[in-house]
Amino acid sequence: MRSINAVLVASLFVSLLIGSEKKKIVFVLAEKEYRTAETVPTFFKEELAPLGFEADFIKAPPEGPERNNLKGLTKALQNADLLFLSVRRRAPTIVQMKALRAYVESGKPVIGIRTSSHPFHLRGKPAPEGHSLWEGFDPDILGGNYSGHHGNNLKTWFQTEPTAKGHPILKGLPSAKTGKIPSGGSLYKTTPLAPTAEVLVNGFAESITQNQPVAWTHKPDSSNRVFYTSLGHIEDFKQKAFRILLLNAVHWTLELPCPGKSRFPNKEH
C-alpha cells in the first residue's frame, strides 16, 4: 500500500511540476569541440527525463557536406516548448533558418551553452549556396558579445554574482562568498553584455585580472526568456553545481519552479 501511495505522490509531483502537458525540448547539437552530442543527451536522460520532459535531438556531423544540415529541425520546432542550442559555426539550410527565426520571433524560450555564442557565424565567410547565417544571434538574442577566449592552459572557475542573489536559476548553488567552483575549458571573453542582460554567474581564469560573465539571462525584442552560459565543457557536466544551474535554467525559461538540486552523485562544492 505504501509503495502504491509513493508512486501516486511522485506522479502528482511530476504533473504539478511539468503541467498537464509534458514540455518538449528541442536540442540542436552541432559542434565537435566539447562533445555535447554525448554530454547533453546524457544530462537529459539523468536529470530531465525523470521529471517528465520530452526531447528531440537534432544533430549534424562535425565535418563534410552535411555539417550544415540540421535534419528534422523544421518539423521538431513546430511543437517545441524550448529550444536548446549547442552549436558552433554552422550555416543551416534556408528553410531551417526560416524555422529558427520564426521560433525565436514567436517569443518562445531559448537556452544556449558554450559555442552557441557563435552558432550561425562563419567569421565573415558567406554561407554555402542554399544555406543561411544569423550573424547577430549572439548580441540580439543572447545579449552577449563573444570575442574569443583566454588560453586553454589557464585554470578556470566560476562563482555566483552577488547582485543576482535570490534569482530562481541560482537556487541550490553556493553563494559567491563560499562557492569557488572549478570549470573546464577556457574562459570566454563576453563583455560588454547587452544592457538588458542580467549576470548570474561570473568566470575567472588564473593570471587574468578581469573576470567575465559566464551565465546570464536576456530579454530580446521578441520578449523570449533567454538563458546563456559559456560553460559547457565536458568537465563542467561532471560538476554538480553546473548541472543544477542548467537544470534550473530549463525550468526558469519554461516558467516552472526551479528544483535547485541534481541527481548527480558527486559532492557539492
ZADO-1210 file (C-alpha; in nm, 4 decimals, padded with zeros to 6 digits):
<atoms>
<atom x="00.0000" y="00.0000" z="00.0000" code="MET" pos="1"/>
<atom x="00.2799" y="00.2376" z="00.0920" code="ARG" pos="2"/>
<atom x="00.4596" y="00.1713" z="-00.2372" code="SER" pos="3"/>
<atom x="00.1403" y="00.2499" z="-00.4317" code="ILE" pos="4"/>
<atom x="00.0955" y="00.5741" z="-00.2386" code="ASN" pos="5"/>
<atom x="00.4575" y="00.6678" z="-00.3086" code="ALA" pos="6"/>
<atom x="00.4035" y="00.6182" z="-00.6814" code="VAL" pos="7"/>
<atom x="00.0890" y="00.8315" z="-00.6732" code="LEU" pos="8"/>
<atom x="00.2673" y="01.1099" z="-00.4862" code="VAL" pos="9"/>
<atom x="00.5579" y="01.1029" z="-00.7310" code="ALA" pos="10"/>
<atom x="00.3199" y="01.1114" z="-01.0273" code="SER" pos="11"/>
<atom x="00.1317" y="01.4044" z="-00.8763" code="LEU" pos="12"/>
<atom x="00.4584" y="01.5920" z="-00.8190" code="PHE" pos="13"/>
<atom x="00.5692" y="01.5482" z="-01.1789" code="VAL" pos="14"/>
<atom x="00.2244" y="01.6515" z="-01.3027" code="SER" pos="15"/>
<atom x="00.2331" y="01.9695" z="-01.0961" code="LEU" pos="16"/>
<atom x="00.5898" y="02.0442" z="-01.1985" code="LEU" pos="17"/>
<atom x="00.5522" y="01.9984" z="-01.5721" code="ILE" pos="18"/>
<atom x="00.1855" y="02.0858" z="-01.6061" code="GLY" pos="19"/>
<atom x="-00.0969" y="01.8957" z="-01.7686" code="SER" pos="20"/>
<atom x="00.1078" y="01.8569" z="-02.0881" code="GLU" pos="21"/>
<atom x="00.4664" y="01.7395" z="-02.0985" code="LYS" pos="22"/>
<atom x="00.7159" y="02.0014" z="-02.2101" code="LYS" pos="23"/>
<atom x="00.9230" y="01.9183" z="-02.5162" code="LYS" pos="24"/>
<atom x="01.2774" y="02.0465" z="-02.5561" code="ILE" pos="25"/>
<atom x="01.4413" y="02.0558" z="-02.8969" code="VAL" pos="26"/>
<atom x="01.8162" y="02.0106" z="-02.8536" code="PHE" pos="27"/>
<atom x="02.0271" y="02.1242" z="-03.1503" code="VAL" pos="28"/>
<atom x="02.3735" y="01.9718" z="-03.1128" code="LEU" pos="29"/>
<atom x="02.6202" y="02.0685" z="-03.3827" code="ALA" pos="30"/>
<atom x="02.9732" y="02.1229" z="-03.2550" code="GLU" pos="31"/>
<atom x="03.2749" y="01.8959" z="-03.2206" code="LYS" pos="32"/>
<atom x="03.4992" y="02.0642" z="-02.9620" code="GLU" pos="33"/>
<atom x="03.3156" y="01.9748" z="-02.6395" code="TYR" pos="34"/>
<atom x="03.1318" y="01.6503" z="-02.7231" code="ARG" pos="35"/>
<atom x="02.7925" y="01.7924" z="-02.6315" code="THR" pos="36"/>
<atom x="02.6331" y="01.5424" z="-02.8683" code="ALA" pos="37"/>
<atom x="02.7196" y="01.2985" z="-02.5889" code="GLU" pos="38"/>
<atom x="02.7026" y="01.5056" z="-02.2693" code="THR" pos="39"/>
<atom x="02.3736" y="01.6838" z="-02.3362" code="VAL" pos="40"/>
<atom x="02.1645" y="01.3712" z="-02.4129" code="PRO" pos="41"/>
<atom x="02.3133" y="01.2076" z="-02.1013" code="THR" pos="42"/>
<atom x="02.2223" y="01.5158" z="-01.8981" code="PHE" pos="43"/>
<atom x="01.8678" y="01.4994" z="-02.0328" code="PHE" pos="44"/>
<atom x="01.8362" y="01.1279" z="-01.9550" code="LYS" pos="45"/>
<atom x="01.9671" y="01.1667" z="-01.5996" code="GLU" pos="46"/>
<atom x="01.8147" y="01.5000" z="-01.4982" code="GLU" pos="47"/>
<atom x="01.5170" y="01.5958" z="-01.7148" code="LEU" pos="48"/>
<atom x="01.3557" y="01.2763" z="-01.8411" code="ALA" pos="49"/>
<atom x="01.2774" y="01.1573" z="-01.4840" code="PRO" pos="50"/>
<atom x="01.0831" y="01.4816" z="-01.4352" code="LEU" pos="51"/>
<atom x="00.8618" y="01.4136" z="-01.7338" code="GLY" pos="52"/>
<atom x="01.0270" y="01.6273" z="-02.0016" code="PHE" pos="53"/>
<atom x="01.0405" y="01.5057" z="-02.3598" code="GLU" pos="54"/>
<atom x="01.3093" y="01.5751" z="-02.6178" code="ALA" pos="55"/>
<atom x="01.4012" y="01.5818" z="-02.9831" code="ASP" pos="56"/>
<atom x="01.7729" y="01.5726" z="-03.0625" code="PHE" pos="57"/>
<atom x="01.8821" y="01.7408" z="-03.3839" code="ILE" pos="58"/>
<atom x="02.2425" y="01.6625" z="-03.4731" code="LYS" pos="59"/>
<atom x="02.4819" y="01.7299" z="-03.7605" code="ALA" pos="60"/>
<atom x="02.8163" y="01.5633" z="-03.8318" code="PRO" pos="61"/>
<atom x="03.1363" y="01.7507" z="-03.7378" code="PRO" pos="62"/>
<atom x="03.2694" y="01.7642" z="-04.0927" code="GLU" pos="63"/>
<atom x="03.1631" y="01.7098" z="-04.4510" code="GLY" pos="64"/>
<atom x="02.8817" y="01.8459" z="-04.6683" code="PRO" pos="65"/>
<atom x="02.6119" y="01.7531" z="-04.4154" code="GLU" pos="66"/>
<atom x="02.7622" y="01.9560" z="-04.1296" code="ARG" pos="67"/>
<atom x="02.5309" y="02.2460" z="-04.2205" code="ASN" pos="68"/>
<atom x="02.2173" y="02.0353" z="-04.2483" code="ASN" pos="69"/>
<atom x="02.0134" y="02.0227" z="-03.9262" code="LEU" pos="70"/>
<atom x="01.7868" y="01.7424" z="-04.0412" code="LYS" pos="71"/>
<atom x="01.4499" y="01.7291" z="-03.8720" code="GLY" pos="72"/>
<atom x="01.4742" y="02.0769" z="-03.7199" code="LEU" pos="73"/>
<atom x="01.1870" y="02.2391" z="-03.9071" code="THR" pos="74"/>
<atom x="00.9382" y="01.9717" z="-03.8040" code="LYS" pos="75"/>
<atom x="01.0701" y="01.9493" z="-03.4458" code="ALA" pos="76"/>
<atom x="01.0286" y="02.3232" z="-03.3867" code="LEU" pos="77"/>
<atom x="00.6597" y="02.3114" z="-03.4768" code="GLN" pos="78"/>
<atom x="00.5669" y="02.1805" z="-03.1313" code="ASN" pos="79"/>
<atom x="00.8752" y="02.2757" z="-02.9294" code="ALA" pos="80"/>
<atom x="00.8362" y="02.4378" z="-02.5882" code="ASP" pos="81"/>
<atom x="01.2078" y="02.5186" z="-02.5539" code="LEU" pos="82"/>
<atom x="01.4975" y="02.5490" z="-02.7973" code="LEU" pos="83"/>
<atom x="01.8329" y="02.4377" z="-02.6513" code="PHE" pos="84"/>
<atom x="02.1409" y="02.5156" z="-02.8619" code="LEU" pos="85"/>
<atom x="02.4917" y="02.3748" z="-02.8552" code="SER" pos="86"/>
<atom x="02.6084" y="02.4834" z="-03.1995" code="VAL" pos="87"/>
<atom x="02.9317" y="02.6205" z="-03.3402" code="ARG" pos="88"/>
<atom x="02.9699" y="02.7990" z="-03.6738" code="ARG" pos="89"/>
<atom x="02.7089" y="02.6244" z="-03.8848" code="ARG" pos="90"/>
<atom x="02.5002" y="02.7518" z="-04.1757" code="ALA" pos="91"/>
<atom x="02.1612" y="02.5760" z="-04.1739" code="PRO" pos="92"/>
<atom x="01.9588" y="02.5469" z="-04.4910" code="THR" pos="93"/>
<atom x="01.7444" y="02.8466" z="-04.5814" code="ILE" pos="94"/>
<atom x="01.4302" y="02.6558" z="-04.4823" code="VAL" pos="95"/>
<atom x="01.5812" y="02.5536" z="-04.1475" code="GLN" pos="96"/>
<atom x="01.6953" y="02.9082" z="-04.0720" code="MET" pos="97"/>
<atom x="01.3496" y="03.0382" z="-04.1546" code="LYS" pos="98"/>
<atom x="01.2069" y="02.7949" z="-03.8985" code="ALA" pos="99"/>
<atom x="01.4655" y="02.9011" z="-03.6395" code="LEU" pos="100"/>
<atom x="01.3863" y="03.2681" z="-03.6870" code="ARG" pos="101"/>
<atom x="01.0121" y="03.2022" z="-03.6739" code="ALA" pos="102"/>
<atom x="01.0511" y="03.0105" z="-03.3476" code="TYR" pos="103"/>
<atom x="01.2535" y="03.2909" z="-03.1859" code="VAL" pos="104"/>
<atom x="01.0275" y="03.5651" z="-03.3182" code="GLU" pos="105"/>
<atom x="00.7298" y="03.3843" z="-03.1641" code="SER" pos="106"/>
<atom x="00.8688" y="03.4685" z="-02.8199" code="GLY" pos="107"/>
<atom x="00.9314" y="03.1107" z="-02.7059" code="LYS" pos="108"/>
<atom x="01.2249" y="03.0388" z="-02.4700" code="PRO" pos="109"/>
<atom x="01.5843" y="02.9779" z="-02.5760" code="VAL" pos="110"/>
<atom x="01.8875" y="02.8314" z="-02.3996" code="ILE" pos="111"/>
<atom x="02.2395" y="02.8396" z="-02.5400" code="GLY" pos="112"/>
<atom x="02.5581" y="02.6906" z="-02.3996" code="ILE" pos="113"/>
<atom x="02.9278" y="02.7329" z="-02.4745" code="ARG" pos="114"/>
<atom x="02.9844" y="02.7725" z="-02.8515" code="THR" pos="115"/>
<atom x="02.6265" y="02.8868" z="-02.9081" code="SER" pos="116"/>
<atom x="02.7574" y="03.2414" z="-02.8742" code="SER" pos="117"/>
<atom x="02.8743" y="03.1919" z="-03.2336" code="HIS" pos="118"/>
<atom x="02.6335" y="02.9320" z="-03.3727" code="PRO" pos="119"/>
<atom x="02.5468" y="03.0677" z="-03.7161" code="PHE" pos="120"/>
<atom x="02.8524" y="03.2827" z="-03.7912" code="HIS" pos="121"/>
<atom x="03.1337" y="03.1807" z="-04.0269" code="LEU" pos="122"/>
<atom x="03.3873" y="03.4541" z="-03.9416" code="ARG" pos="123"/>
<atom x="03.2876" y="03.6715" z="-04.2343" code="GLY" pos="124"/>
<atom x="03.2641" y="03.3917" z="-04.4888" code="LYS" pos="125"/>
<atom x="02.9407" y="03.3608" z="-04.6882" code="PRO" pos="126"/>
<atom x="02.7001" y="03.0740" z="-04.6353" code="ALA" pos="127"/>
<atom x="02.7137" y="02.7908" z="-04.8898" code="PRO" pos="128"/>
<atom x="02.4559" y="02.8041" z="-05.1648" code="GLU" pos="129"/>
<atom x="02.1113" y="02.7171" z="-05.0321" code="GLY" pos="130"/>
<atom x="02.2128" y="02.7916" z="-04.6726" code="HIS" pos="131"/>
<atom x="02.1824" y="03.0892" z="-04.4400" code="SER" pos="132"/>
<atom x="02.3567" y="03.2660" z="-04.1485" code="LEU" pos="133"/>
<atom x="02.2390" y="03.4581" z="-03.8424" code="TRP" pos="134"/>
<atom x="02.5468" y="03.6623" z="-03.7535" code="GLU" pos="135"/>
<atom x="02.3665" y="03.8813" z="-03.4998" code="GLY" pos="136"/>
<atom x="02.2297" y="03.5934" z="-03.2940" code="PHE" pos="137"/>
<atom x="02.4718" y="03.6478" z="-03.0042" code="ASP" pos="138"/>
<atom x="02.4117" y="04.0201" z="-02.9395" code="PRO" pos="139"/>
<atom x="02.0489" y="04.0323" z="-03.0496" code="ASP" pos="140"/>
<atom x="01.9082" y="03.7144" z="-02.8944" code="ILE" pos="141"/>
<atom x="02.1561" y="03.6009" z="-02.6289" code="LEU" pos="142"/>
<atom x="02.2619" y="03.9511" z="-02.5260" code="GLY" pos="143"/>
<atom x="02.6298" y="03.8559" z="-02.5439" code="GLY" pos="144"/>
<atom x="02.9421" y="03.9853" z="-02.7082" code="ASN" pos="145"/>
<atom x="03.1703" y="03.6890" z="-02.7790" code="TYR" pos="146"/>
<atom x="03.5162" y="03.7961" z="-02.8956" code="SER" pos="147"/>
<atom x="03.7336" y="03.4909" z="-02.8340" code="GLY" pos="148"/>
<atom x="03.8705" y="03.3251" z="-02.5225" code="HIS" pos="149"/>
<atom x="04.1654" y="03.3189" z="-02.2873" code="HIS" pos="150"/>
<atom x="04.4248" y="03.0438" z="-02.3090" code="GLY" pos="151"/>
<atom x="04.3241" y="02.6794" z="-02.2778" code="ASN" pos="152"/>
<atom x="04.6154" y="02.6241" z="-02.0411" code="ASN" pos="153"/>
<atom x="04.4738" y="02.8538" z="-01.7696" code="LEU" pos="154"/>
<atom x="04.2778" y="02.7082" z="-01.4800" code="LYS" pos="155"/>
<atom x="03.9255" y="02.8493" z="-01.4594" code="THR" pos="156"/>
<atom x="03.6449" y="02.8626" z="-01.2063" code="TRP" pos="157"/>
<atom x="03.3076" y="03.0303" z="-01.1544" code="PHE" pos="158"/>
<atom x="03.1080" y="03.1946" z="-00.8768" code="GLN" pos="159"/>
<atom x="02.7560" y="03.3314" z="-00.8489" code="THR" pos="160"/>
<atom x="02.7065" y="03.7052" z="-00.8930" code="GLU" pos="161"/>
<atom x="02.6235" y="03.8675" z="-00.5539" code="PRO" pos="162"/>
<atom x="02.3759" y="04.1163" z="-00.7026" code="THR" pos="163"/>
<atom x="02.1749" y="03.8269" z="-00.8511" code="ALA" pos="164"/>
<atom x="02.1153" y="03.6681" z="-00.5107" code="LYS" pos="165"/>
<atom x="01.7666" y="03.5235" z="-00.4928" code="GLY" pos="166"/>
<atom x="01.7297" y="03.4644" z="-00.8659" code="HIS" pos="167"/>
<atom x="01.5497" y="03.1296" z="-00.9192" code="PRO" pos="168"/>
<atom x="01.8239" y="02.9997" z="-01.1519" code="ILE" pos="169"/>
<atom x="02.0732" y="03.0252" z="-00.8651" code="LEU" pos="170"/>
<atom x="01.8633" y="02.8126" z="-00.6295" code="LYS" pos="171"/>
<atom x="02.0768" y="02.5424" z="-00.4695" code="GLY" pos="172"/>
<atom x="02.4090" y="02.6971" z="-00.5765" code="LEU" pos="173"/>
<atom x="02.6791" y="02.8124" z="-00.3329" code="PRO" pos="174"/>
<atom x="02.6931" y="03.1850" z="-00.2623" code="SER" pos="175"/>
<atom x="02.9728" y="03.3972" z="-00.4047" code="ALA" pos="176"/>
<atom x="03.1371" y="03.4009" z="-00.0603" code="LYS" pos="177"/>
<atom x="03.1528" y="03.0226" z="-00.0222" code="THR" pos="178"/>
<atom x="03.1425" y="02.8801" z="-00.3722" code="GLY" pos="179"/>
<atom x="03.4547" y="02.8743" z="-00.5887" code="LYS" pos="180"/>
<atom x="03.3650" y="02.6053" z="-00.8401" code="ILE" pos="181"/>
<atom x="03.6196" y="02.4613" z="-01.0868" code="PRO" pos="182"/>
<atom x="03.5201" y="02.4782" z="-01.4517" code="SER" pos="183"/>
<atom x="03.6528" y="02.3095" z="-01.7612" code="GLY" pos="184"/>
<atom x="03.7921" y="02.4736" z="-02.0714" code="GLY" pos="185"/>
<atom x="03.8982" y="02.8277" z="-02.1426" code="SER" pos="186"/>
<atom x="03.7259" y="03.1414" z="-02.0158" code="LEU" pos="187"/>
<atom x="03.5237" y="03.3099" z="-02.2918" code="TYR" pos="188"/>
<atom x="03.5501" y="03.6856" z="-02.3441" code="LYS" pos="189"/>
<atom x="03.1886" y="03.8024" z="-02.3377" code="THR" pos="190"/>
<atom x="03.1836" y="04.1669" z="-02.2285" code="THR" pos="191"/>
<atom x="03.0203" y="04.4068" z="-02.2673" code="PRO" pos="192"/>
<atom x="02.6810" y="04.2410" z="-02.2459" code="LEU" pos="193"/>
<atom x="02.3595" y="04.3976" z="-02.3682" code="ALA" pos="194"/>
<atom x="02.2038" y="04.6431" z="-02.1181" code="PRO" pos="195"/>
<atom x="01.9029" y="04.4092" z="-02.0994" code="THR" pos="196"/>
<atom x="02.1127" y="04.1130" z="-01.9818" code="ALA" pos="197"/>
<atom x="02.1286" y="04.0110" z="-01.6147" code="GLU" pos="198"/>
<atom x="02.4523" y="03.8483" z="-01.5000" code="VAL" pos="199"/>
<atom x="02.4028" y="03.5437" z="-01.2788" code="LEU" pos="200"/>
<atom x="02.7477" y="03.3817" z="-01.2696" code="VAL" pos="201"/>
<atom x="03.0995" y="03.5168" z="-01.3186" code="ASN" pos="202"/>
<atom x="03.4017" y="03.3285" z="-01.4501" code="GLY" pos="203"/>
<atom x="03.7680" y="03.3662" z="-01.3621" code="PHE" pos="204"/>
<atom x="04.0979" y="03.2472" z="-01.5057" code="ALA" pos="205"/>
<atom x="04.4336" y="03.2345" z="-01.3298" code="GLU" pos="206"/>
<atom x="04.6626" y="03.5303" z="-01.4042" code="SER" pos="207"/>
<atom x="04.3753" y="03.7196" z="-01.5723" code="ILE" pos="208"/>
<atom x="04.2664" y="04.0245" z="-01.3727" code="THR" pos="209"/>
<atom x="03.9292" y="04.0822" z="-01.5368" code="GLN" pos="210"/>
<atom x="03.6516" y="03.8351" z="-01.4706" code="ASN" pos="211"/>
<atom x="03.3932" y="03.7574" z="-01.7392" code="GLN" pos="212"/>
<atom x="03.0211" y="03.6829" z="-01.7137" code="PRO" pos="213"/>
<atom x="02.9673" y="03.3113" z="-01.7835" code="VAL" pos="214"/>
<atom x="02.5920" y="03.2849" z="-01.7289" code="ALA" pos="215"/>
<atom x="02.3140" y="03.5363" z="-01.7738" code="TRP" pos="216"/>
<atom x="01.9542" y="03.5888" z="-01.8767" code="THR" pos="217"/>
<atom x="01.8359" y="03.8152" z="-02.1545" code="HIS" pos="218"/>
<atom x="01.5086" y="03.9513" z="-02.2864" code="LYS" pos="219"/>
<atom x="01.5401" y="04.0350" z="-02.6558" code="PRO" pos="220"/>
<atom x="01.2951" y="04.2458" z="-02.8557" code="ASP" pos="221"/>
<atom x="01.0844" y="03.9350" z="-02.9139" code="SER" pos="222"/>
<atom x="01.0407" y="03.9078" z="-02.5311" code="SER" pos="223"/>
<atom x="01.1709" y="03.5498" z="-02.5053" code="ASN" pos="224"/>
<atom x="01.3012" y="03.4094" z="-02.1805" code="ARG" pos="225"/>
<atom x="01.6639" y="03.3513" z="-02.2762" code="VAL" pos="226"/>
<atom x="01.9457" y="03.1909" z="-02.0780" code="PHE" pos="227"/>
<atom x="02.3038" y="03.1565" z="-02.1960" code="TYR" pos="228"/>
<atom x="02.6153" y="03.0148" z="-02.0359" code="THR" pos="229"/>
<atom x="02.9647" y="02.9978" z="-02.1803" code="SER" pos="230"/>
<atom x="03.0163" y="02.6920" z="-01.9613" code="LEU" pos="231"/>
<atom x="02.9516" y="02.3536" z="-02.1187" code="GLY" pos="232"/>
<atom x="03.2931" y="02.1891" z="-02.1414" code="HIS" pos="233"/>
<atom x="03.2819" y="01.8124" z="-02.0935" code="ILE" pos="234"/>
<atom x="03.4278" y="01.8586" z="-01.7436" code="GLU" pos="235"/>
<atom x="03.1506" y="02.1028" z="-01.6500" code="ASP" pos="236"/>
<atom x="02.8906" y="01.8286" z="-01.6862" code="PHE" pos="237"/>
<atom x="03.0763" y="01.6429" z="-01.4105" code="LYS" pos="238"/>
<atom x="03.0181" y="01.9342" z="-01.1720" code="GLN" pos="239"/>
<atom x="02.7012" y="01.9143" z="-00.9683" code="LYS" pos="240"/>
<atom x="02.6794" y="02.2933" z="-00.9455" code="ALA" pos="241"/>
<atom x="02.6820" y="02.3301" z="-01.3234" code="PHE" pos="242"/>
<atom x="02.4119" y="02.0678" z="-01.3622" code="ARG" pos="243"/>
<atom x="02.1940" y="02.2479" z="-01.1065" code="ILE" pos="244"/>
<atom x="02.2498" y="02.5742" z="-01.2933" code="LEU" pos="245"/>
<atom x="02.1439" y="02.4201" z="-01.6239" code="LEU" pos="246"/>
<atom x="01.8525" y="02.2294" z="-01.4709" code="LEU" pos="247"/>
<atom x="01.7239" y="02.5476" z="-01.3068" code="ASN" pos="248"/>
<atom x="01.7648" y="02.7382" z="-01.6331" code="ALA" pos="249"/>
<atom x="01.5445" y="02.4889" z="-01.8187" code="VAL" pos="250"/>
<atom x="01.2726" y="02.5309" z="-01.5576" code="HIS" pos="251"/>
<atom x="01.3041" y="02.9101" z="-01.5427" code="TRP" pos="252"/>
<atom x="01.2794" y="02.9575" z="-01.9179" code="THR" pos="253"/>
<atom x="00.9634" y="02.7454" z="-01.9152" code="LEU" pos="254"/>
<atom x="00.8247" y="02.9405" z="-01.6176" code="GLU" pos="255"/>
<atom x="00.8325" y="02.6354" z="-01.3924" code="LEU" pos="256"/>
<atom x="00.9562" y="02.6177" z="-01.0308" code="PRO" pos="257"/>
<atom x="01.3330" y="02.5656" z="-01.0207" code="CYS" pos="258"/>
<atom x="01.4272" y="02.2440" z="-00.8364" code="PRO" pos="259"/>
<atom x="01.7656" y="02.3628" z="-00.7075" code="GLY" pos="260"/>
<atom x="01.9004" y="02.0082" z="-00.6886" code="LYS" pos="261"/>
<atom x="02.0544" y="01.7438" z="-00.9095" code="SER" pos="262"/>
<atom x="02.0557" y="01.3664" z="-00.9185" code="ARG" pos="263"/>
<atom x="02.4290" y="01.3743" z="-00.9856" code="PHE" pos="264"/>
<atom x="02.6125" y="01.1865" z="-00.7079" code="PRO" pos="265"/>
<atom x="02.9267" y="01.3975" z="-00.6557" code="ASN" pos="266"/>
<atom x="02.9653" y="01.6278" z="-00.3573" code="LYS" pos="267"/>
<atom x="02.8649" y="01.9930" z="-00.3519" code="GLU" pos="268"/>
<atom x="03.1462" y="02.2478" z="-00.3830" code="HIS" pos="269"/>
</atoms>
